[in-house]
Every structure is written in structure tokens, then in C-alpha cells.
Amino acid sequence: MFTRLSALALTAVLTASAAHAQATLTIQADKPVHPVSPMLYGLMTEEINYSYDGGLYAEMVRNRTFHHDWSGMQHWIVDNAGDSAATIKMAAGDGPSEALLDSMRVDVTTASDAAPAGVRNDGWWGMALKPDTTYSGSFYARGDLDSITVSLVNNTTGKVAASTTVDGITGDWKQHTFSLHTARIEAGANNHLLLSFKKPGSVMLQLVSLFPPTYKGRANGNRADLMEMMAGMHPKFLRMPGGNYLEGDTVEERFDWKATLGPLADRPGHRGPWNYTSTDGMGLLEFLEWTEDLNIEPVLAVYAGYSLKGTHIAAGAHMQPFVDDALDEIEFVSGSTDTKWGAVRAKLGHPQPFPLHYVEIGNEDNLDHSGSYDERWPQFAKAIRDKYPSLKLIATAPVKRGLQPDLIDDHYYKRAEEFYAMTDHYDHVPRTGPKIFVGEWATREGSPTTDLGAALADAAWMTGMERNSDLIELSAYAPLFVNVNPGGMQWESDLIGYDAAKSYGSPSYYAQSMFAQYLGTEVSQTQLSGGVHTRFFTSVTRDPAKGEIYVKLVNGSTEPQVLDVKVQGAAPSGSATLVTLKGDARTATNSITDPERITPQVSRLHASGSIHHTVPPLSVQVLVLSAK
């Protein structure tokens, strides 16, 4: 009797559970609610987590301009062979340019062909080498040593992977270039750069640089693998130069775009707000070329007189030079060669203006507790609007005075349950004010990159942004990058991880890619009814020109969701594509050693006006229907 009653009770529980899980998603394909913003998904980066130096920017030499402290020149070590002897020290006031007035002096007292003296650089947690690959380098030098041997050496075996000799060192500063070609070596990052000297003498060195092949072959360019990963996100824009990096801790440490132009020897670099020095090798023009290489638009942020440690410039006469600087920057980006700064851009090799439609005034000025943004915004907004009336202006705090912004920049860093609870946030925002730029957002779970639980909440939040894409014009996840080596991370829960040799996407990266790739031009009218899990979310967009409907399904529950998808006003035909991102636990994730544990999988299913489908637990799915 006990066994039979338990079985009956279990049947009742299972039946009730199944009834609760059954839901219907009705899509009225011929009744669009509103257009989807074509700029909805983009990129936001800044110099954090060694995102540029030590990350995207492909420079392999660390501390190429010999910054130093009480311990010496970081990442430069004397490496003397045999009985050779050499010492290094800083030489103040002796450099190749006004921006680089100091240099490293190498004094060689004993050296020979068999036992050269030398100095080595360990790179950004190593130097990644591949077989049969050419690496391009340069340095500035002056001294009485006629030649310098440049080598790439394996850290463990001491074997030389590539080597060359640079001749013509004289008593005058001169830039010397070289190339190093590897043979049939094993790929990996366990290598360093060695500069060696075969006779006694002295030499001054500055700006020692080495680059691998870069994305699209750009000189002073970017890592190919990280650029390809960004291309895989299907972005429409880059918010640049990004976040706190724009304003710095102090006014002097802001992103001073004019100091990032021209030859590298004319760029002094500056301290960023995340406690390390930026070379400024990735300057304003390099940011713009980045957007060009990905065929996306810049969203240009201009410094607006506020820095992170609370300093702000008073509006009025003291602010005017910074307003003028912003106008110059806009002219550099978008002006014709007939303008002063357009001509400068042309002289630097890019006569064609870059497309520019959005300018953001400041960054997170809601943190300025002095309230000075109420005075600073009108001065910037009026000057920019008067000269560039077609530009859309983005405010980073609520505006009480002056011109109303075209967009307000909202930032959200939440836990998964918080994002689940606020997916309907913008459903209730009036449509009478500015549009919204969700300029920074992320589910902060997982380290160094996000886990599956974060990806599920990210996807849930994106269903809300798509549904409200009449109001939300742009959005960007942050931070985008993290160097996963010890000491490389300042901020947890990032999108893309890498070391010197490899990179990978987090589960959130793939959720982002899926949502951006499968995005229609209009939001479809839908109704979700029946027993729906509390962590189940949907978004439906349609592209009539392509004849496709994109059904986004997010199941953050540990139980499956049974769903009938009914399409009215269009006739799905043939087979449908189903893209699935899922895992067995919210803590499941990808890593530098296991980069593809959670990746999208593509399958096919039969399509008709009514599709019976079970959405797996802990999954993000996109159902692509062909429907005329």
C-alpha cells in the first residue's frame, strides 16, 4: 500500500510539474511593435586588466621606454654570458626626442664573440612565438658599440629561436630596424628578447620594440586573434577611448589625445587609473583604425573636465581650453583635409575622414559629487552643437541645464538574480526624454572571465534591451578584455581572456555573439502564456528583407521549459536553425586551458506555424525561422 500511494503521489507531482512547465509563445510576425536600433550592440574597452598594453596592442616588449623605480628598470635584466660583464643604469636628459628624454645606458667592460654581454626583456608574461614567422622590431641607439645582436631565446632551454645583427651604431641618436624569422620551433610564450654585445663599450638605448604579424598587417597594430574575436561579436561601434581611461585619476592623467599622435618617439605615455603606465602606442588614430578594420563606427568620448579622484575644472574661462580641445578632436576624427586637424590626420596617413555620429561628453559624471556637470555640460554641448549640429550628444549624468542630450549613458554591474529581476526595467521608462546608451554593463559572476550563470543573466538582460530597442539605441558590455596571468586582472568577470599566446571567449562572450548575430530590424509582437519558469525570458525580432524571424530563448532555471512556438502572420517553412549555448551547472565556464567547454552548437529542426520545443535547463537558444 505504501509503495502504491508513493507512486501515485509521485505521478501527481510530475503531472503538476509538467503542467507548470508548459508554455506558449505566440508571435504576430506581421505586426511589428517598433524598429530595432541598428546600432544596438557594440564594444567598450579601456586600459584595465592589461587590455591594450599586454593585450590587444601587439607590442611584445614590456617597458619599452625604460620606466624605473628604486628597484631598477622593470622587466629589463642584465644577462651576461661566460666571463662577460655589463651594467645598466638610467641616463637622465639623454634621449632621442623631447618626449623621451631619458634612456638606458649599457656599459660593457668585458665581452667577446664566445661570451657576449647582454640585457634581456621578459615581455608581457613571456613572448609568444610561432614557427616560420617574421617579427618586426626597432630601437633607438647611440654609442661606441658598432653593432648589437638581437635574439629571441627560449626561457627553459636557452635555445635561440631567431637572431640578427644590427650594425651602424654611432654617436648620434638613430632609429634602427630589424626583423627576426623563426624556423621550425614549437609555438608558445616561454621566450624572451635578448640584446647582446660582443666587445667592450657603451651604448644608450630607447624605445626597444618588437611586433608579431598584426591584424590586416597594420604597422603598430593589434593582435590578430583578439581582433578576430571582436569581429565574431558582430559589433556596430566602439566606445573610445573608454571609461575611466578617458578622465584618469587627475586632469594631468587624462587621455590627452594630442600626445598620442605621430611617431612613437613623440609619445611620452601616461599613468592610467588602474595603476600601471600606458605607452600610448594605441593612440587616437590607432583607435580609429581599429574601427576601420572591423568596419564599425567610433563613439567618441571627449574629456569634459572631471577626473576620478574628484578634481574638476570650473566652467567658464578655465574650461574653455578643454572645450576647444574637444572640438579639435572631433575635427581630427571627421574633418576634411581643408581643416587644421583633418590636415594633421592626413599627414599621419589617413586623409579620409572617419564616420562620426555620436560624441559622449565625459564619463560617469554622476560620480562628480560637486554637481559641476550641470555647469560643464552646457558649455561643451552648446559648442559642439553649434559647430556640428548633426552629431548626437551623449550625457553621462542627468542634465538639468542647457541643451537636452540625445542620449543618456546608463551603467549596470549586477549579480545574476539582480539582472533577472530588472529585465523589464526599460518597459516602464517614458519615451518622451533622451534615448538610452547602456554604455557599460555586465553580470559580475565568475573569474577571471564570466561563467555560465553570468551568461544566462546577460542574455536575460539582452532580451529586455531588444524588446526596448526603440529607447535603447546602443549598448556595450564591459570590461571586454582580461590578461589571465597572475597580476593581470584588476576587475573580475570579463568577456575575453588571454595570455601572450592564446585567447578564449567566456560563456558571456558567446551569448553576446549570438544575440548580435541574430538580430532583426523590427521587434515582433509576442505573447508568452502558460506555465513559465520565473527565470525564462524571450525576445523576438524579424528581418523582413531576409525573410527571417529570430526567436531568443533564455532558460536560467535548472528545469527544462516546454514551449509551443506559434507563428501568425507569416508561414515558417522547411527546417529551422537552432543555436544552443548550455552547460550542466551555473559555475561551468571556459578558461585559457579549457577554452571551448561551453560554446554554441548548431542543429536543425522542422519548422511550421506551430513548433513544439523543449528549452534545456541553463541554456540560451536562438531559433532562426525562414518565414516570408
C-alpha positions as CSV (number, residue, x, y, z in Angstrom):
1,M,0.0,0.0,0.0
2,F,2.8,2.4,0.9
3,T,4.6,1.8,-2.4
4,R,1.5,2.3,-4.4
5,L,0.5,5.5,-2.7
6,S,4.0,6.9,-3.1
7,A,3.9,6.1,-6.8
8,L,0.5,7.8,-7.2
9,A,1.8,10.8,-5.3
10,L,4.9,11.0,-7.5
11,T,2.7,10.8,-10.6
12,A,0.7,13.7,-9.4
13,V,3.8,15.8,-8.6
14,L,5.3,15.0,-12.1
15,T,2.0,15.9,-13.8
16,A,1.7,19.2,-11.9
17,S,5.3,20.0,-12.7
18,A,4.8,19.3,-16.4
19,A,1.6,21.4,-16.4
20,H,3.5,24.3,-14.8
21,A,6.3,24.0,-17.4
22,Q,4.1,24.1,-20.5
23,A,4.1,27.5,-22.1
24,T,3.1,29.1,-25.4
25,L,4.9,31.8,-27.2
26,T,2.7,33.4,-29.8
27,I,4.4,35.6,-32.5
28,Q,2.4,38.0,-34.6
29,A,5.0,38.4,-37.3
30,D,3.1,40.8,-39.4
31,K,2.5,43.3,-36.6
32,P,5.9,44.8,-35.6
33,V,5.9,46.8,-32.4
34,H,8.8,49.1,-33.4
35,P,12.1,49.1,-35.3
36,V,15.3,47.7,-33.7
37,S,18.1,50.1,-33.3
38,P,20.7,49.1,-36.0
39,M,23.4,50.3,-33.5
40,L,22.2,48.2,-30.6
41,Y,25.3,46.1,-29.9
42,G,28.9,47.4,-29.8
43,L,32.2,47.3,-28.0
44,M,33.5,49.1,-24.9
45,T,37.1,48.8,-23.9
46,E,39.6,50.8,-21.7
47,E,43.1,50.3,-20.3
48,I,42.2,47.9,-17.5
49,N,43.3,44.3,-17.0
50,Y,46.2,45.0,-19.4
51,S,43.7,45.3,-22.2
52,Y,45.8,47.4,-24.5
53,D,49.5,47.2,-23.4
54,G,49.9,43.5,-22.7
55,G,46.7,42.7,-24.6
56,L,45.2,44.0,-27.8
57,Y,48.1,46.3,-28.7
58,A,50.6,43.8,-30.2
59,E,53.8,45.2,-28.8
60,M,55.8,42.3,-27.3
61,V,58.4,44.3,-25.3
62,R,57.3,45.3,-21.8
63,N,58.5,48.7,-20.6
64,R,60.0,49.6,-23.9
65,T,60.8,53.1,-22.8
66,F,62.6,52.1,-19.5
67,H,60.4,53.4,-16.8
68,H,62.1,52.7,-13.5
69,D,61.8,52.9,-9.7
70,W,64.0,52.1,-6.7
71,S,64.4,48.5,-7.9
72,G,65.6,49.4,-11.4
73,M,64.1,49.2,-14.8
74,Q,61.2,46.8,-14.6
75,H,61.4,43.8,-16.9
76,W,65.0,44.5,-18.0
77,I,67.7,42.2,-16.6
78,V,71.4,42.0,-17.3
79,D,72.2,38.7,-19.0
80,N,76.0,38.2,-19.3
81,A,77.4,35.0,-20.8
82,G,80.6,33.4,-19.6
83,D,83.0,35.9,-18.0
84,S,81.5,38.9,-19.8
85,A,80.4,41.9,-17.7
86,A,77.9,44.7,-18.3
87,T,75.9,47.0,-16.2
88,I,72.8,49.1,-16.9
89,K,71.6,52.4,-15.4
90,M,69.3,55.3,-16.3
91,A,70.8,58.2,-18.2
92,A,68.7,61.3,-17.5
93,G,68.4,64.0,-20.0
94,D,69.8,62.0,-22.9
95,G,67.2,60.6,-25.3
96,P,66.1,60.6,-28.9
97,S,63.2,63.1,-28.5
98,E,61.6,65.7,-26.3
99,A,59.0,63.1,-25.2
100,L,61.7,60.5,-24.3
101,L,64.5,62.5,-22.6
102,D,65.9,59.5,-20.6
103,S,67.4,56.3,-21.8
104,M,69.0,53.1,-20.6
105,R,72.8,53.2,-20.6
106,V,74.6,49.8,-21.1
107,D,78.3,49.8,-20.1
108,V,80.1,46.7,-21.3
109,T,83.5,46.2,-19.7
110,T,84.2,42.6,-20.8
111,A,82.7,40.8,-23.8
112,S,83.7,38.6,-26.8
113,D,82.1,36.6,-29.6
114,A,82.1,33.5,-27.5
115,A,80.9,35.2,-24.3
116,P,78.8,38.3,-25.1
117,A,77.3,40.6,-22.5
118,G,73.6,41.4,-22.8
119,V,70.3,42.6,-21.4
120,R,67.0,40.8,-21.8
121,N,63.3,41.7,-21.7
122,D,60.8,39.2,-20.4
123,G,57.8,40.6,-22.3
124,W,54.2,40.6,-21.1
125,W,54.4,37.3,-19.2
126,G,56.5,35.9,-21.9
127,M,56.8,36.5,-25.7
128,A,54.6,34.3,-27.9
129,L,56.4,32.8,-30.9
130,K,55.2,30.7,-33.8
131,P,57.2,28.7,-36.3
132,D,58.1,30.1,-39.7
133,T,57.0,33.6,-38.6
134,T,58.6,37.0,-39.1
135,Y,58.8,39.5,-36.2
136,S,59.5,43.2,-36.8
137,G,61.5,45.3,-34.4
138,S,63.3,48.6,-33.9
139,F,65.2,50.6,-31.3
140,Y,66.9,54.0,-30.9
141,A,70.5,53.9,-30.0
142,R,73.7,55.9,-29.9
143,G,77.2,54.9,-28.6
144,D,80.6,53.4,-29.5
145,L,79.4,49.9,-29.9
146,D,79.3,49.3,-33.7
147,S,76.7,46.5,-33.5
148,I,74.0,44.9,-31.4
149,T,72.9,41.3,-31.8
150,V,69.1,40.9,-31.3
151,S,67.8,37.4,-30.4
152,L,64.6,35.6,-29.4
153,V,65.5,32.9,-26.8
154,N,63.6,30.1,-25.1
155,N,63.4,30.6,-21.4
156,T,63.8,26.9,-20.5
157,T,66.3,25.6,-23.0
158,G,68.2,28.7,-23.8
159,K,67.9,27.8,-27.5
160,V,67.9,30.7,-29.9
161,A,64.6,30.8,-32.0
162,A,65.8,33.7,-34.2
163,S,68.7,36.1,-34.3
164,T,70.1,39.0,-36.3
165,T,72.8,41.7,-36.0
166,V,72.1,45.4,-36.3
167,D,75.1,47.4,-37.4
168,G,75.8,51.1,-37.7
169,I,75.5,52.2,-34.1
170,T,77.2,55.7,-33.9
171,G,77.5,58.6,-31.6
172,D,74.2,60.1,-32.8
173,W,70.7,59.0,-31.9
174,K,69.2,57.0,-34.7
175,Q,66.3,54.5,-35.1
176,H,67.4,51.1,-36.3
177,T,65.0,48.5,-37.6
178,F,65.4,44.7,-37.8
179,S,63.4,41.5,-38.4
180,L,63.6,38.1,-36.8
181,H,62.3,35.0,-38.5
182,T,61.7,31.8,-36.6
183,A,62.3,28.4,-38.1
184,R,60.6,25.1,-37.1
185,I,60.2,25.9,-33.4
186,E,57.4,24.9,-31.0
187,A,54.8,27.6,-30.6
188,G,54.5,29.1,-27.1
189,A,55.1,32.1,-24.9
190,N,58.1,30.8,-22.9
191,N,60.6,33.2,-24.6
192,H,62.4,36.5,-24.1
193,L,64.2,39.1,-26.1
194,L,68.0,39.4,-25.7
195,L,70.2,42.3,-26.8
196,S,73.9,41.2,-26.7
197,F,77.2,42.9,-27.2
198,K,80.4,41.2,-28.3
199,K,83.0,43.9,-27.4
200,P,83.5,46.5,-24.6
201,G,82.0,49.9,-24.9
202,S,78.9,51.9,-24.1
203,V,75.5,52.3,-25.7
204,M,72.4,54.3,-24.9
205,L,69.1,52.6,-25.8
206,Q,65.5,53.8,-26.0
207,L,62.1,52.6,-27.3
208,V,63.0,49.0,-27.9
209,S,60.1,47.5,-29.8
210,L,59.0,44.1,-31.3
211,F,55.8,43.2,-33.1
212,P,54.4,40.0,-34.4
213,P,52.3,39.9,-37.6
214,T,49.3,42.1,-36.8
215,Y,45.6,42.2,-37.8
216,K,45.4,43.2,-41.5
217,G,49.2,43.9,-41.4
218,R,48.9,47.3,-39.7
219,A,52.2,48.8,-38.6
220,N,52.0,49.5,-34.8
221,G,48.8,47.3,-34.9
222,N,46.7,44.9,-33.0
223,R,46.8,41.2,-32.1
224,A,45.1,39.2,-34.8
225,D,43.4,36.7,-32.6
226,L,41.8,39.4,-30.3
227,M,40.6,41.4,-33.3
228,E,39.1,38.3,-34.8
229,M,37.3,37.6,-31.6
230,M,35.8,41.1,-31.6
231,A,34.7,40.6,-35.2
232,G,32.9,37.5,-34.0
233,M,30.8,39.6,-31.8
234,H,29.2,41.4,-34.8
235,P,29.6,44.9,-33.2
236,K,28.4,48.1,-34.7
237,F,30.5,50.6,-32.8
238,L,33.5,51.1,-30.5
239,R,33.1,53.4,-27.5
240,M,36.6,55.0,-27.3
241,P,38.9,55.6,-25.6
242,G,36.6,54.1,-22.9
243,G,35.6,54.6,-19.4
244,N,37.9,55.7,-16.6
245,Y,40.8,55.7,-19.0
246,L,39.3,58.9,-20.6
247,E,39.4,61.1,-17.4
248,G,42.2,59.5,-15.5
249,D,42.7,59.9,-11.7
250,T,43.8,63.5,-12.3
251,V,43.5,66.1,-15.0
252,E,47.1,65.5,-15.9
253,E,46.5,61.8,-16.3
254,R,43.5,62.1,-18.6
255,F,43.7,60.6,-22.2
256,D,45.4,63.6,-23.8
257,W,44.7,62.6,-27.4
258,K,47.1,65.1,-28.9
259,A,50.0,63.5,-27.0
260,T,49.1,60.1,-28.6
261,L,49.6,61.2,-32.3
262,G,52.6,60.8,-34.5
263,P,55.8,58.8,-34.2
264,L,56.1,56.6,-31.1
265,A,59.2,58.5,-30.0
266,D,57.0,61.6,-29.6
267,R,54.5,59.9,-27.3
268,P,55.6,60.1,-23.6
269,G,52.9,57.8,-22.3
270,H,51.0,58.3,-19.1
271,R,49.8,56.6,-16.0
272,G,46.3,55.1,-16.3
273,P,43.8,54.9,-13.5
274,W,44.4,51.1,-13.0
275,N,47.9,51.6,-11.5
276,Y,50.1,51.0,-14.5
277,T,51.6,53.0,-17.2
278,S,50.2,53.2,-20.7
279,T,52.7,53.5,-23.6
280,D,50.1,55.4,-25.7
281,G,51.2,53.3,-28.6
282,M,47.4,52.8,-29.1
283,G,46.6,56.5,-29.7
284,L,43.6,58.2,-31.1
285,L,44.5,57.3,-34.7
286,E,45.0,53.7,-33.8
287,F,41.6,53.6,-32.1
288,L,40.1,54.9,-35.3
289,E,42.0,52.4,-37.5
290,W,40.7,49.7,-35.2
291,T,37.1,50.7,-36.0
292,E,38.0,50.9,-39.7
293,D,39.5,47.4,-39.6
294,L,36.3,46.0,-38.0
295,N,34.0,48.1,-40.3
296,I,32.3,49.8,-37.3
297,E,31.8,53.3,-36.1
298,P,33.5,55.2,-33.3
299,V,31.5,56.5,-30.4
300,L,33.9,59.3,-29.4
301,A,34.2,60.2,-25.7
302,V,35.7,63.6,-25.0
303,Y,37.3,64.7,-21.7
304,A,34.8,67.1,-20.0
305,G,36.8,68.5,-17.1
306,Y,36.2,65.8,-14.4
307,S,38.8,63.2,-13.1
308,L,38.3,60.2,-10.9
309,K,39.9,61.5,-7.7
310,G,37.4,64.3,-7.6
311,T,39.2,67.1,-9.4
312,H,37.1,69.1,-11.8
313,I,37.7,72.2,-14.0
314,A,35.3,75.1,-13.3
315,A,33.0,76.0,-16.1
316,G,33.8,79.2,-17.9
317,A,37.2,80.6,-18.9
318,H,39.1,77.8,-17.2
319,M,37.1,75.2,-19.0
320,Q,37.3,76.8,-22.5
321,P,40.7,75.2,-23.5
322,F,39.2,71.8,-22.8
323,V,36.1,72.6,-24.9
324,D,38.4,73.8,-27.7
325,D,40.4,70.6,-27.3
326,A,37.2,68.5,-27.8
327,L,36.3,70.5,-30.9
328,D,39.8,69.9,-32.3
329,E,39.4,66.1,-31.5
330,I,36.1,65.9,-33.4
331,E,37.7,67.8,-36.3
332,F,40.6,65.3,-36.3
333,V,38.2,62.4,-36.5
334,S,35.7,63.7,-39.0
335,G,37.1,66.9,-40.6
336,S,38.1,67.3,-44.2
337,T,41.7,67.8,-45.2
338,D,40.9,71.5,-45.6
339,T,40.6,71.8,-41.8
340,K,43.6,72.2,-39.4
341,W,43.2,68.8,-37.7
342,G,41.9,67.0,-40.7
343,A,45.1,68.0,-42.4
344,V,47.1,66.6,-39.4
345,R,45.2,63.3,-39.8
346,A,46.0,63.3,-43.5
347,K,49.7,63.9,-42.8
348,L,49.7,60.9,-40.5
349,G,48.5,58.8,-43.4
350,H,44.7,58.9,-43.3
351,P,43.3,61.6,-45.5
352,Q,39.8,60.2,-45.5
353,P,37.6,61.3,-42.5
354,F,36.2,58.7,-40.2
355,P,32.4,58.4,-39.9
356,L,31.2,60.0,-36.6
357,H,27.7,60.2,-35.4
358,Y,28.0,60.1,-31.6
359,V,30.0,62.1,-29.1
360,E,29.9,61.4,-25.4
361,I,30.7,64.3,-23.1
362,G,32.7,62.9,-20.2
363,N,32.4,59.6,-18.4
364,E,30.4,58.6,-15.3
365,D,30.0,62.2,-14.3
366,N,27.2,61.1,-11.9
367,L,30.2,60.3,-9.6
368,D,31.1,64.0,-9.5
369,H,29.5,64.9,-6.2
370,S,30.3,68.6,-6.6
371,G,27.4,68.7,-9.1
372,S,29.7,70.6,-11.6
373,Y,28.3,68.6,-14.6
374,D,25.3,70.9,-14.5
375,E,27.7,73.7,-15.4
376,R,30.2,71.8,-17.6
377,W,27.6,70.0,-19.8
378,P,26.0,73.2,-21.2
379,Q,29.4,74.7,-22.2
380,F,30.5,71.5,-24.1
381,A,27.1,70.7,-25.5
382,K,26.5,74.2,-27.0
383,A,30.0,74.5,-28.5
384,I,29.7,71.1,-30.1
385,R,26.1,71.5,-31.3
386,D,26.9,74.9,-32.8
387,K,29.8,73.6,-34.9
388,Y,28.5,70.0,-35.5
389,P,24.6,70.2,-35.4
390,S,24.2,66.7,-36.8
391,L,26.1,64.9,-34.1
392,K,24.2,63.1,-31.4
393,L,25.4,64.1,-27.9
394,I,25.5,61.6,-25.0
395,A,25.4,62.8,-21.4
396,T,26.9,60.7,-18.6
397,A,24.6,62.1,-15.8
398,P,21.1,63.5,-15.7
399,V,21.1,67.0,-17.3
400,K,19.3,69.9,-15.6
401,R,20.6,72.8,-17.6
402,G,21.3,73.7,-21.2
403,L,20.6,71.5,-24.2
404,Q,18.9,68.3,-23.7
405,P,21.1,65.3,-24.6
406,D,20.2,63.0,-27.4
407,L,21.2,60.0,-25.2
408,I,21.9,59.3,-21.5
409,D,24.6,56.8,-20.7
410,D,23.4,54.2,-18.1
411,H,25.8,51.7,-16.4
412,Y,24.9,48.5,-14.6
413,Y,27.1,46.0,-12.9
414,K,24.9,43.3,-11.2
415,R,24.7,39.8,-10.0
416,A,22.6,37.3,-11.9
417,E,19.5,37.4,-9.8
418,E,19.5,41.2,-9.9
419,F,19.5,41.2,-13.7
420,Y,16.7,38.6,-13.8
421,A,14.7,40.9,-11.6
422,M,15.2,44.0,-13.8
423,T,14.8,42.7,-17.3
424,D,11.6,44.8,-17.5
425,H,13.2,48.0,-16.3
426,Y,13.0,49.9,-19.5
427,D,9.5,48.7,-20.2
428,H,8.4,51.4,-17.8
429,V,10.7,54.3,-18.9
430,P,8.8,57.2,-20.6
431,R,9.6,57.6,-24.3
432,T,9.5,61.4,-24.1
433,G,13.1,62.0,-23.0
434,P,16.5,61.2,-24.3
435,K,17.3,57.8,-25.8
436,I,19.5,55.4,-23.8
437,F,23.0,54.2,-24.2
438,V,23.7,51.3,-21.9
439,G,27.4,52.1,-22.1
440,E,28.7,49.7,-19.5
441,W,27.0,46.6,-18.2
442,A,27.8,43.1,-17.1
443,T,26.8,40.2,-14.8
444,R,29.7,40.0,-12.3
445,E,29.9,36.3,-11.6
446,G,33.0,34.2,-12.5
447,S,36.7,35.0,-12.5
448,P,38.7,36.0,-14.5
449,T,36.1,35.6,-17.1
450,T,32.4,35.0,-16.6
451,D,30.7,31.6,-16.0
452,L,27.5,30.2,-17.5
453,G,25.4,31.7,-14.7
454,A,26.5,35.1,-15.7
455,A,25.9,34.4,-19.4
456,L,22.3,33.4,-18.7
457,A,21.7,36.6,-16.8
458,D,23.4,38.6,-19.5
459,A,21.2,37.0,-22.1
460,A,18.1,37.7,-20.0
461,W,19.1,41.3,-19.7
462,M,19.6,41.5,-23.5
463,T,16.1,40.2,-24.1
464,G,14.9,43.3,-22.3
465,M,17.2,45.6,-24.3
466,E,16.0,44.2,-27.6
467,R,12.4,44.5,-26.5
468,N,13.1,48.2,-25.7
469,S,15.3,48.9,-28.6
470,D,13.1,51.8,-29.6
471,L,14.5,53.5,-26.5
472,I,17.9,51.8,-26.1
473,E,19.9,52.9,-29.1
474,L,23.3,51.5,-28.1
475,S,24.7,49.1,-25.6
476,A,28.2,47.7,-24.7
477,Y,29.4,45.0,-22.3
478,A,32.3,45.9,-20.0
479,P,35.1,45.1,-19.4
480,L,35.9,43.4,-22.7
481,F,39.4,42.1,-22.0
482,V,41.5,40.5,-19.2
483,N,45.0,39.2,-19.2
484,V,44.7,36.0,-17.2
485,N,48.3,35.8,-16.0
486,P,48.9,36.4,-12.2
487,G,48.7,40.2,-11.7
488,G,47.0,40.8,-15.0
489,M,43.5,41.3,-13.6
490,Q,42.1,44.4,-11.8
491,W,38.4,43.6,-12.4
492,E,36.7,40.2,-12.3
493,S,34.1,38.8,-14.7
494,D,35.4,39.9,-18.1
495,L,34.4,38.8,-21.5
496,I,37.5,37.7,-23.3
497,G,40.6,36.1,-21.6
498,Y,44.1,35.7,-23.0
499,D,47.8,35.3,-22.2
500,A,50.7,36.1,-24.5
501,A,50.0,33.2,-26.9
502,K,46.3,32.3,-26.7
503,S,42.8,33.8,-26.2
504,Y,39.3,32.5,-25.5
505,G,35.8,33.6,-25.1
506,S,33.7,33.3,-21.9
507,P,30.2,31.9,-22.0
508,S,29.0,35.5,-21.9
509,Y,31.1,36.2,-25.0
510,Y,29.2,33.6,-26.9
511,A,25.8,34.9,-25.6
512,Q,26.8,38.4,-26.8
513,S,27.8,37.0,-30.2
514,M,24.6,35.0,-30.6
515,F,22.4,38.0,-29.8
516,A,24.2,40.4,-32.1
517,Q,24.4,37.9,-35.0
518,Y,20.8,37.1,-35.0
519,L,19.1,40.4,-34.7
520,G,16.3,41.6,-36.9
521,T,15.2,45.1,-38.0
522,E,11.9,45.1,-36.1
523,V,10.6,43.8,-32.8
524,S,7.7,41.4,-33.3
525,Q,4.5,41.5,-31.3
526,T,4.5,38.5,-28.9
527,Q,2.6,36.9,-26.1
528,L,4.0,34.4,-23.6
529,S,1.4,32.4,-21.7
530,G,1.1,29.3,-19.7
531,G,3.3,27.8,-17.1
532,V,6.6,29.7,-17.4
533,H,9.6,29.3,-15.1
534,T,10.5,32.5,-13.3
535,R,13.9,32.6,-15.0
536,F,12.6,32.1,-18.5
537,F,12.9,35.0,-20.9
538,T,12.2,35.6,-24.6
539,S,12.8,38.2,-27.4
540,V,11.6,38.0,-30.9
541,T,12.8,40.2,-33.8
542,R,12.2,39.9,-37.5
543,D,14.1,40.9,-40.7
544,P,11.5,41.1,-43.5
545,A,14.2,41.7,-46.1
546,K,15.9,38.4,-45.3
547,G,12.7,36.6,-44.6
548,E,13.9,35.5,-41.2
549,I,12.5,35.5,-37.6
550,Y,14.9,35.3,-34.7
551,V,13.4,33.8,-31.5
552,K,15.7,34.2,-28.5
553,L,15.0,31.8,-25.6
554,V,16.8,32.1,-22.2
555,N,16.2,29.4,-19.6
556,G,18.1,30.3,-16.4
557,S,16.2,27.6,-14.5
558,T,17.7,24.1,-13.6
559,E,14.5,22.6,-15.1
560,P,13.6,22.4,-18.8
561,Q,10.9,24.7,-20.2
562,V,8.4,23.0,-22.5
563,L,7.3,25.6,-25.1
564,D,5.0,25.8,-28.1
565,V,6.1,28.5,-30.6
566,K,3.2,29.6,-32.7
567,V,3.8,32.0,-35.6
568,Q,1.0,34.0,-37.0
569,G,1.1,36.5,-39.9
570,A,3.9,34.5,-41.6
571,A,4.4,31.0,-42.7
572,P,7.7,29.3,-41.5
573,S,8.8,26.7,-43.9
574,G,11.4,24.0,-44.2
575,S,13.9,23.4,-41.5
576,A,14.9,25.9,-38.9
577,T,18.3,26.6,-37.4
578,L,18.7,26.2,-33.6
579,V,21.8,27.6,-31.9
580,T,22.3,26.4,-28.4
581,L,24.6,27.6,-25.6
582,K,24.3,25.4,-22.5
583,G,26.0,23.7,-19.6
584,D,25.4,21.4,-16.7
585,A,26.0,24.0,-13.9
586,R,25.9,27.7,-13.5
587,T,29.5,27.6,-12.4
588,A,30.6,25.9,-15.6
589,T,32.9,28.0,-17.6
590,N,35.7,28.4,-20.2
591,S,39.4,29.1,-19.4
592,I,42.7,29.5,-21.1
593,T,43.4,25.8,-20.7
594,D,39.8,24.7,-21.5
595,P,38.6,27.3,-23.9
596,E,35.7,25.5,-25.6
597,R,33.8,23.8,-22.8
598,I,30.8,26.0,-23.4
599,T,30.3,27.1,-27.0
600,P,27.3,27.5,-29.3
601,Q,26.2,24.3,-31.0
602,V,24.1,24.4,-34.2
603,S,21.3,21.9,-35.0
604,R,18.3,21.8,-37.3
605,L,14.6,21.1,-36.6
606,H,11.4,21.0,-38.6
607,A,9.7,24.4,-38.9
608,S,6.0,25.1,-39.3
609,G,3.4,27.5,-37.9
610,S,3.5,25.7,-34.6
611,I,6.7,24.3,-33.2
612,H,6.8,22.1,-30.1
613,H,10.1,22.6,-28.4
614,T,11.8,21.9,-25.0
615,V,14.3,24.5,-24.0
616,P,17.0,22.8,-22.0
617,P,17.8,24.0,-18.4
618,L,20.6,26.5,-18.1
619,S,20.6,27.4,-21.8
620,V,20.5,30.3,-24.3
621,Q,18.9,29.4,-27.6
622,V,18.3,31.2,-30.9
623,L,15.7,29.7,-33.2
624,V,16.1,31.0,-36.7
625,L,12.9,30.7,-38.8
626,S,12.6,31.3,-42.5
627,A,9.2,33.0,-42.9
628,K,8.0,35.1,-45.8
